[in-house]
Amino acid sequence: MAQFISVFDMLKIGVGPSSSHTLGPWRAAQQWIQVLKSTNIFEAITSVKVDLYGSLSLTGKGHATDLAILLGLSGTDPEYIPINEIQNIINQINENKQLHFNFEKVIDFTTQDIVFHKDFLPYHANGLTFRGFDIFGTEISTETYYSIGGGFVIQEEVEKDADIEITKQNFPFPINRATELEAYCETHNKTISEIVFENELELKPAAEIDIELHRIWDTMLECMYIGCHTEGILPGGLNVKRRAFATHERLIKDATYNSPQEWIAAIRNTEVKFREILKWVSCFALAVNEVNASLGRVVTAPTNGSAGVIPAVLMYYLVIENHDADFEHIKKFLLVAGEIGSIFKKNATISAAMGGCQAEIGVSSAMAAAALTELLGGTPAQCLVAAEIAMEHHLGLTCDPIGGLVQIPCIERNAMGAIKAINAAELALDTNPKESKVPLDKVIDTMWETAKDMNKNYKETSEGGLAVSVKIVDC
């Protein structure tokens, strides 16, 4: 059985710095509370403990996993919590040694109640267990969740219950592999975005789809805007200076504007020299991931660690390629990107803890490349070629964050992934798909085999690569 994955599953609004280590655990805490409520146990809980395993433990501190759990247990939602309230909630818990459990009752809680275990659970590298105790200290609830990348959270024993089976009975175009997507486009003479939109209509009316896509783009745009207009040092101890601000200041020159929308117009009106194009793209990508590294609000695309690639490439199209572009272009881009990402998730992984950075930056670059190709007039087959090219040149990319943070090399990798996506689109537009030697499905399969062969030290554990050759004191 293949699972239907919506565009809105692939592009989620949340808080940084990591979809698997921050957004996933946050959502898992919310899910556990719902279990407690549905089983009438919530009122009996007087204390809780949380056990983190594998990658969630090894890089959890740097990825703010413990903070995300506190926020989730407090009853806040990552999509809507005011960013400026996050630190206040954390400070209150630490100072009072109490947790306002789901905003309903106060229970004793300290940071020691979150335990970091270096061993891995068998099902997935990102495992966490919530344990609830009653007034007598008896453990009355134990639930284990897995954060499988991109903010997706499952429980091993109930995974199949959460699936939406894709069949002709519930979706006009059930898609599991890229070949199926291409066949539908060819048979029905439709673009990829048109095929995806018709499937999405089975879940939401057209107006609601547009509203949600608007909200996703607005969040991406605001994230780029904030990143380009914020200077200083990123948190975490690496003393990494924000770079988007200075780059943007040099590029924007003396343009004036008062909102993100006016900012787009200002960039369009700025004379962009050829050699500045790559600087703009890099600036957009850096801006997003600097916001992400600061616990800001971003869109998983398909993860938080790779959140800068898709908005940077889409912004490139809007301010460089087509000054007349409007929401319809943005809509097509996001629909295509979401579908390509879902094919990777169904057949491989989007979790760096399972597949290294090829599963994050590689997938996001493939998503952006395919989407840009459609906007530039490419055929569906050329869109798939673009996605293949982008992933082919990310195969084997490891995840080796210094200090367990999403700063080095993660932020720069978003800029590189965006540039590769644009290059892949241009190469695909000059390619006859019938002459392409490597189908997208084959490169996805190869990526998954590479992920399984990769040493676990290079899968978001901070136990290999740059994470051990460059220490925090060296930075």
C-alpha positions in Angstrom: 0.0 0.0 0.0 1.3 3.5 -0.9 0.6 6.5 1.3 -0.8 9.7 -0.1 1.3 12.6 1.0 -0.1 16.0 0.4 1.8 19.1 -0.6 0.8 20.4 2.8 2.5 17.5 4.5 5.7 18.3 2.6 5.5 22.0 3.2 4.7 22.6 6.9 4.9 25.8 8.8 6.9 25.5 12.0 9.7 26.7 14.3 13.4 26.0 13.7 16.0 24.8 13.9 15.1 21.2 12.8 12.0 19.5 11.5 13.1 16.1 12.8 14.7 17.3 16.0 12.4 20.3 16.9 9.1 20.2 15.0 8.8 16.4 15.2 9.3 16.1 19.0 7.1 19.1 19.5 4.3 17.4 17.6 5.0 14.1 19.4 4.4 15.8 22.7 1.1 17.2 21.4 0.1 13.7 20.2 0.9 12.2 23.5 -1.3 14.7 25.3 -4.1 13.7 23.0 -3.6 10.1 23.9 -3.7 11.0 27.6 -7.0 12.9 27.0 -8.6 10.1 24.9 -7.8 7.5 27.5 -8.9 9.7 30.4 -5.4 9.6 32.0 -4.5 13.2 31.6 -6.0 14.4 35.0 -4.1 11.6 36.8 -0.7 12.7 35.6 1.4 14.5 38.2 4.9 14.2 36.6 6.4 13.3 33.3 9.7 12.1 32.0 11.0 12.0 28.4 13.7 9.7 27.0 15.5 10.7 23.8 17.3 8.1 21.7 19.8 7.9 18.8 20.2 11.1 16.8 17.6 12.9 18.9 20.0 12.4 21.8 23.3 12.9 20.1 22.4 16.2 18.4 19.3 17.1 20.5 20.9 19.9 22.5 22.2 21.7 19.4 18.9 21.2 17.6 16.8 22.4 20.6 15.0 19.1 21.0 14.6 19.6 24.7 13.2 23.0 24.3 10.7 21.8 21.7 9.5 19.1 24.0 9.0 21.7 26.8 7.0 23.9 24.4 4.9 20.9 23.2 4.1 19.7 26.7 3.1 23.3 27.6 0.4 23.1 25.0 1.8 25.6 22.4 1.6 25.0 18.7 4.7 25.5 16.5 2.7 26.9 13.6 1.1 29.7 15.6 3.1 30.5 18.8 4.4 34.0 18.8 8.2 33.7 18.3 8.9 36.2 21.0 7.1 34.1 23.6 9.3 31.0 23.2 12.1 32.1 25.5 9.7 33.4 28.1 8.0 30.0 28.4 11.4 28.2 28.6 12.7 30.7 31.2 9.6 30.2 33.4 9.9 26.4 33.3 13.6 26.6 34.3 13.1 29.2 37.0 10.0 27.7 38.6 11.0 24.1 38.0 7.4 23.6 37.0 5.5 22.9 33.7 2.1 24.3 32.9 1.0 21.0 31.4 -1.0 21.7 28.2 -1.9 25.1 29.8 -4.3 23.2 32.1 -2.4 22.3 35.3 1.0 22.9 36.9 3.2 19.9 37.5 6.8 19.7 38.8 9.4 19.5 36.0 13.1 20.1 35.6 15.5 19.7 32.7 16.7 16.4 34.3 13.3 14.9 33.4 14.5 14.8 29.8 17.1 12.0 29.5 19.5 11.8 26.6 20.3 8.1 25.7 23.0 7.5 23.1 21.7 4.1 22.1 19.3 3.8 19.1 15.8 2.3 19.1 15.4 -0.4 16.4 12.7 1.2 14.3 14.2 4.7 13.5 17.2 6.8 14.4 15.0 9.5 16.0 13.1 7.9 18.8 11.6 9.4 22.0 9.4 8.0 24.8 7.0 9.9 27.0 6.3 8.5 30.4 3.6 9.8 32.7 3.3 9.1 36.5 0.5 9.5 39.0 0.6 10.9 42.5 2.0 7.6 43.8 4.9 7.6 41.4 3.3 4.8 39.3 4.0 4.9 35.6 0.5 5.0 34.1 1.4 6.0 30.5 4.3 5.0 28.2 4.2 6.0 24.5 7.1 5.9 22.0 7.2 8.0 18.9 9.6 8.4 16.0 10.4 11.7 14.3 11.0 10.4 10.8 12.0 13.7 9.1 10.2 16.8 7.8 8.1 17.0 10.9 6.4 13.7 10.3 5.8 11.7 13.5 4.6 8.1 13.8 4.3 5.3 16.3 5.6 2.0 14.9 2.6 -0.1 15.9 0.1 2.3 14.5 1.9 3.6 11.4 -0.4 1.9 8.9 -3.5 3.3 10.6 -2.3 6.8 9.7 -1.9 6.1 6.0 -4.2 7.3 3.3 -4.2 4.6 0.7 -3.8 6.1 -2.8 -6.2 4.4 -5.2 -8.4 5.4 -8.2 -11.3 5.3 -5.8 -10.1 8.2 -3.7 -7.6 10.0 -5.9 -7.8 10.6 -9.6 -4.1 10.2 -10.1 -2.6 7.8 -7.5 1.2 8.4 -7.6 3.9 6.4 -6.0 6.7 6.6 -8.5 7.9 9.3 -10.9 7.1 7.1 -13.9 3.5 7.1 -12.9 3.4 10.9 -12.6 5.0 11.3 -16.0 2.5 8.8 -17.6 -0.5 10.7 -16.2 0.9 14.0 -17.6 1.4 12.4 -21.0 -1.9 10.6 -21.2 -4.0 13.5 -20.0 -1.9 16.3 -21.6 -1.5 18.0 -18.2 1.4 19.6 -16.4 2.7 18.2 -13.1 1.1 21.1 -11.2 -2.3 20.4 -12.8 -2.1 16.7 -11.8 -1.1 17.5 -8.3 -3.8 20.1 -7.9 -6.5 17.6 -9.0 -5.3 15.2 -6.3 -5.3 17.9 -3.7 -8.9 18.8 -4.6 -9.9 15.4 -3.1 -8.8 16.8 0.3 -9.6 20.5 0.2 -11.7 22.8 -2.0 -9.8 25.0 -4.5 -10.2 28.2 -2.4 -8.8 26.5 0.7 -5.8 25.2 -1.3 -5.1 28.7 -2.5 -5.3 30.1 1.0 -3.0 27.5 2.4 -0.5 28.0 -0.4 -0.6 31.7 0.1 0.1 31.2 3.8 3.1 29.0 3.0 4.5 31.5 0.5 3.9 34.4 2.9 5.8 32.6 5.6 8.7 31.8 3.2 8.8 35.4 2.1 8.7 36.8 5.6 11.4 34.5 6.6 13.7 35.7 3.8 12.8 39.3 4.6 13.6 38.9 8.3 16.8 37.1 7.6 18.0 39.8 5.2 17.2 42.6 7.7 18.7 41.0 10.8 22.3 41.2 11.8 24.3 39.8 14.7 25.6 36.5 16.0 23.6 33.2 15.8 22.9 31.4 19.1 24.6 28.2 20.0 28.2 28.9 20.9 29.8 28.7 17.5 30.0 32.5 17.3 28.6 32.4 13.7 27.9 35.8 12.3 24.8 36.3 10.2 25.8 37.0 6.6 22.6 37.6 4.8 22.3 41.1 6.3 25.6 42.4 4.9 25.2 40.7 1.5 21.7 42.1 1.2 22.8 45.6 2.2 25.4 45.6 -0.7 22.9 44.2 -3.2 19.8 46.3 -2.4 21.8 49.5 -2.6 19.5 52.5 -1.8 16.1 51.0 -2.6 13.3 51.9 -0.3 10.4 49.7 0.8 8.2 49.0 3.9 7.0 45.4 3.5 8.1 42.1 2.1 5.8 42.7 -0.9 7.3 46.1 -1.6 10.7 44.4 -1.2 10.1 42.1 -4.1 9.2 45.1 -6.3 12.4 46.9 -5.1 14.6 44.0 -6.0 12.9 43.8 -9.4 13.7 47.5 -10.0 17.3 47.1 -8.9 19.8 46.8 -11.7 21.1 43.2 -11.1 24.5 42.6 -12.7 25.1 39.1 -14.1 27.6 38.2 -11.4 25.2 39.4 -8.7 22.5 36.8 -9.6 24.2 34.0 -7.6 24.8 36.4 -4.7 21.1 37.1 -4.6 20.2 33.5 -4.6 22.7 32.7 -1.9 21.5 35.6 0.1 17.9 34.4 0.1 18.9 30.9 1.1 21.3 32.1 3.9 18.6 34.4 5.2 16.1 31.6 5.7 18.4 29.3 7.4 19.8 32.0 9.7 16.2 32.6 10.8 15.8 28.8 11.2 19.0 28.6 13.3 17.5 31.2 15.6 14.3 29.3 16.4 12.4 31.4 13.9 9.4 30.4 11.9 10.1 28.7 8.6 8.5 26.2 6.2 9.8 22.7 6.1 10.8 22.2 2.5 11.0 19.3 3.0 12.9 19.8 6.3 13.9 22.8 8.4 17.5 22.1 7.8 16.9 22.5 4.0 14.2 25.2 4.3 16.2 27.8 2.4 16.5 26.1 -1.0 12.9 26.2 -2.3 12.1 29.9 -1.3 15.5 31.0 -2.7 14.8 29.4 -6.1 11.3 30.6 -6.2 12.4 34.1 -5.3 15.0 33.9 -8.0 12.2 33.2 -10.5 10.1 36.1 -9.2 12.9 38.8 -9.1 15.2 37.6 -11.9 13.4 35.4 -14.4 9.9 36.8 -14.6 9.0 40.2 -13.2 5.4 39.7 -14.2 5.1 36.5 -12.1 2.1 36.3 -9.8 0.5 33.9 -7.3 -0.4 31.4 -10.1 3.3 30.9 -10.7 4.0 30.6 -7.0 1.2 28.0 -6.8 2.5 25.9 -9.6 6.0 26.0 -8.1 4.9 24.8 -4.7 2.6 22.1 -6.1 5.4 20.6 -8.2 7.9 20.9 -5.4 5.6 19.2 -3.0 4.9 16.2 -5.3 8.6 15.6 -6.1 9.3 15.6 -2.3 6.6 13.2 -1.6 8.0 10.7 -4.2 11.3 10.8 -2.4 9.7 10.3 1.0 7.7 7.3 -0.3 10.6 5.6 -1.8 13.6 6.7 0.2 13.8 9.2 3.1 13.9 12.9 3.9 15.5 12.3 7.3 19.2 13.2 7.7 19.3 10.8 10.6 18.5 8.0 8.2 20.1 9.2 5.0 22.6 12.0 5.6 22.3 15.4 4.1 21.5 14.0 0.7 18.0 13.3 2.2 17.5 17.0 3.1 19.5 19.4 0.8 19.6 16.8 -2.0 15.8 16.3 -1.9 15.1 20.0 -1.6 17.3 20.8 -4.5 15.5 18.2 -6.6 12.1 19.6 -5.6 13.2 23.2 -6.5 14.8 22.1 -9.8 11.6 20.3 -11.0 9.4 23.2 -10.0 11.6 25.9 -11.6 11.7 23.8 -14.8 7.9 23.8 -15.1 7.8 27.6 -14.6 10.5 28.0 -17.3 8.4 26.2 -19.8 9.8 22.7 -19.4 7.8 19.6 -20.1 6.8 17.2 -17.3 9.5 14.8 -18.5 12.1 17.6 -18.3 10.9 18.5 -14.8 11.8 15.0 -13.7 15.1 15.2 -15.5 15.9 18.3 -13.5 15.0 16.6 -10.2 17.2 13.7 -11.2 20.2 15.9 -12.1 19.9 17.8 -8.8 19.8 14.7 -6.7 22.5 12.9 -8.7 24.9 15.6 -7.7 24.0 15.4 -4.0 24.4 11.6 -3.7 26.4 10.6 -0.6 26.3 14.0 1.0 26.8 13.5 4.7 25.2 15.2 7.7 28.0 16.2 10.1 26.8 19.3 12.0 29.5 20.9 14.1 28.4 21.0 17.7 25.1 19.4 16.7 23.9 22.8 15.4 22.3 23.7 12.1 24.9 26.4 11.4 28.0 24.7 9.9 27.9 23.4 7.3 24.1 23.5 7.0 23.4 27.1 6.3 25.8 27.3 3.4 24.6 24.0 2.0 21.2 25.6 1.4 22.9 28.2 -0.8 24.7 25.5 -2.7 21.5 23.4 -3.1 19.6 26.4 -4.5 22.4 27.1 -7.0 22.5 23.5 -8.1 18.7 23.5 -8.5 18.9 26.4 -10.9 21.7 24.8 -12.8 19.8 21.5 -13.0 16.8 23.2 -14.4 18.8 24.9 -17.1 20.5 21.6 -18.0 17.1 19.8 -18.1 15.7 22.4 -20.4 18.4 21.6 -22.9 17.9 17.9 -22.5 15.8 15.5 -24.6 14.3 13.3 -21.9 14.3 10.3 -24.2 18.0 10.5 -24.2 18.4 10.9 -20.5 20.4 7.9 -19.1 19.3 8.0 -15.5 15.5 8.1 -14.6 14.4 9.9 -11.5 13.1 6.7 -9.9 16.6 5.1 -10.3 18.4 7.9 -8.6 15.8 7.8 -5.8 16.5 4.1 -5.4 20.2 4.8 -5.5 19.9 7.5 -2.9 18.1 5.1 -0.6 20.8 2.4 -1.1 23.5 4.9 -0.4 21.7 6.0 2.8 21.6 2.4 4.0 25.3 1.9 3.2 26.3 5.2 4.9 28.1 4.9 8.2 25.8 6.1 11.0 28.5 8.6 12.1 27.6 10.6 9.0 23.8 10.6 9.8 23.2 13.6 12.1 25.1 12.2 15.0 28.0 14.7 15.2 30.3 11.7 15.5 32.0 12.0 12.1 33.2 14.4 9.4 33.3 18.1 10.2 31.6 17.5 13.5 34.8 15.8 14.9 37.5 17.4 12.7 36.4 20.9 13.6 35.7 21.5 17.3 33.7 24.4 18.7 36.8 25.9 20.2 38.3 26.0 16.6 35.4 28.2 15.5 
